[in-house]
Amino acid sequence: MNPKKLIEKKKIDTGGHILTFIRLDSCDSTNNYLRRNLTTMVNQFPVGISSRTQVRGRGRNDRKWFSARDQGLYISLGFFFNEPQHLNLLSLIAGITLSETLNRITGREFNLKWPNDVLYQGKKIAGILIENIIKKDRIISICGMGININQLRSDFPDDLRESAISARMITGQSLDIQTVEPHLIRLFFKWLDVLEREEKSTIINTVIRMNCYERGEKITFHQNRKSIKARFLEINPEGGIVLEKTTGEKVVFFSGEIDPFP
Ligand code: BTN
């Protein structure tokens, strides 16, 4: 590790697990950093890497994640996950974590846009990039989360200005990002415990409460470069979305993206 880039390394009690937490001044992407240093990192699992800025912050589907210095929270959590059958619930508990963290720091309510986005009044405030490394006997999970905290509308690049929002744009106040991290870390491991105890209905009911889609709402669904027009019906007990195609056929998906009906 380049010592100039390291701001601090400490242990955080997540309420059950002791997490090794590393704060960097700068990196390419906290997910990449964790992946590159995986051999040493796994010995310290669970770990959390946060960075004041990312020069190549990554979003889902090869998109970029806007990561200006001290404007957002950029964090990746690395941990072992022993339940392959529950992998699709991992992104849902990450979404709940982000929504609850934002609720704590702003006092407002946030919605989940299945499977990975957090919205405020239809605008995106946080996103999740989960990367799993599947080994013979266990899964190594890297859960990257980004929250827009201190941006003003004019700070966002042109292509995000209409669709993105930050905590500061909601409350009018800027925040010290370091004060947000402990909330996020504790909430994430609390929900990971819920998942490990297999309390699936607690997770699904929370997702249903936070979900931004109305039953019957027209949407466009994208998966593997294919798109279908459908109506949103529900989130099922396994965390999949149930859609009704224009033919009337019901279909369930566990990954993909939803857009409003054009
Ligand atoms: C998305 O909504 O497209 C996912 C965004 C995920 C951004 C976070 S910021 C911390 C971590 N490091 C990255 O490069 N990406 C994730």
Residues whose N, C-alpha, C, O or C-beta is under 5 A from the ligand:
A	BS01	BTN	S29 T30 N31 R56 G57 R58 G59 R60 W65 L73 Y74 I75 S76 G127 I128 L129 G144 M145 G146
